[in-house]
Amino acid sequence: MDAALPAPRSATATLISLWGMVGVVLLIGSALWRLTPLAIEPIADGSMNAFHWALMIGWTAFNAYAEGYRGFQLRFSPRTAARALYLGHNPTPLRVALAPLFCMGFFGATRRVLIAAWAVLLIVAGLVALIRALDQPWRGIIDAGVVVGLGWGLLTLIAFFVRGLALNHLPADPQVPGGDGDARG
């Protein structure tokens, strides 16, 4: 879907959309900030052998495709950018107050998006708890793949949002109930 937004775009609509996107970008950026040193640690301290390197390269390539391309670029990023732009033109007090959560689909979304958002949150939280218990270089290997996927996702998220803002078009279906701009959240 590449639907036009109502014209003209107001400064208020732009600021509301930006608030939602900045929150999501900061959340992903925070994870990148925390995980990158852990991913680099086994490389920097020389604790990786050829087997570890092969695993890191393979895992990183897999995450680039699965998390970065399929998860972020094809699904999360265009939908999240569309929801941010949609929010700017369809604000409610709750949506604006919790704009980053709205943009990520934690409320005011179709059933499918709600289930996906909450399921991913629970799965990621569980994996984080498990991965924290790993020693290096294993944790670094896993984190390297996650850093690549998150980095790819962050870049595509920003690109979809900037493109949508510049063209005044939704980069995807915002997947709100009813799909007619009258969803309540």
Residue pairs with C-beta under 8 A, 6 or more apart in sequence:
1 82
1 170
1 172
1 173
2 169
2 170
2 171
3 169
3 170
3 173
4 168
4 169
4 170
5 85
5 86
5 88
5 89
5 164
5 168
5 169
5 170
6 89
7 168
9 88
9 165
9 168
12 88
13 88
13 89
13 91
14 88
14 165
15 88
16 87
16 88
16 91
16 96
16 99
17 84
17 85
17 87
17 88
17 161
17 165
18 84
19 96
19 99
19 100
20 83
20 84
20 87
20 88
20 99
20 100
20 102
20 103
21 80
21 81
21 84
21 103
21 157
21 158
21 161
22 100
23 99
23 100
23 101
23 103
24 80
24 84
24 100
24 103
24 104
24 157
25 154
25 157
25 158
26 100
27 100
28 150
28 153
28 154
28 157
29 154
31 146
31 150
32 147
32 150
32 151
32 154
35 143
35 146
35 147
35 150
36 143
36 147
38 139
38 140
38 143
39 140
39 143
39 144
39 146
39 147
40 140
41 136
41 140
42 48
42 52
42 136
42 137
42 140
42 141
43 140
45 136
47 136
47 137
48 56
48 137
48 140
52 137
52 141
55 141
56 137
56 140
56 141
56 144
56 145
59 141
59 142
59 144
59 145
60 144
60 145
60 148
62 145
63 145
63 146
63 148
63 149
64 145
64 148
64 149
64 152
66 149
67 145
67 146
67 148
67 149
67 150
67 152
67 153
68 148
68 149
68 150
68 151
68 152
68 153
68 156
69 152
71 149
71 153
72 149
72 152
72 153
72 156
72 157
73 152
73 153
73 156
76 104
76 153
76 157
77 153
77 156
77 157
77 159
77 160
78 160
78 171
78 172
79 105
79 113
79 172
79 173
79 174
79 175
80 103
80 104
80 105
80 157
80 160
81 157
81 160
81 161
81 163
81 164
81 171
81 172
82 160
82 164
82 170
82 171
82 172
82 173
82 174
82 175
83 102
83 103
83 104
83 105
83 109
83 174
83 175
83 176
84 99
84 103
84 161
85 161
85 164
85 165
85 170
85 171
85 174
86 170
86 174
86 176
86 181
87 95
87 96
87 99
87 102
87 103
89 181
90 176
90 181
90 183
92 184
92 185
94 107
94 185
95 102
95 108
95 185
98 106
98 107
101 107
102 108
102 185
104 117
105 113
105 114
105 116
105 117
105 175
106 114
106 117
106 118
106 121
107 114
107 185
108 176
108 177
108 183
108 184
108 185
109 117
109 175
109 176
109 177
109 185
110 175
110 176
110 177
110 179
112 175
113 175
131 139
131 142
131 143
132 139
134 142
160 171
160 172
161 171
163 169
163 171
164 170
164 171
173 179
176 183
176 185
177 183
177 184
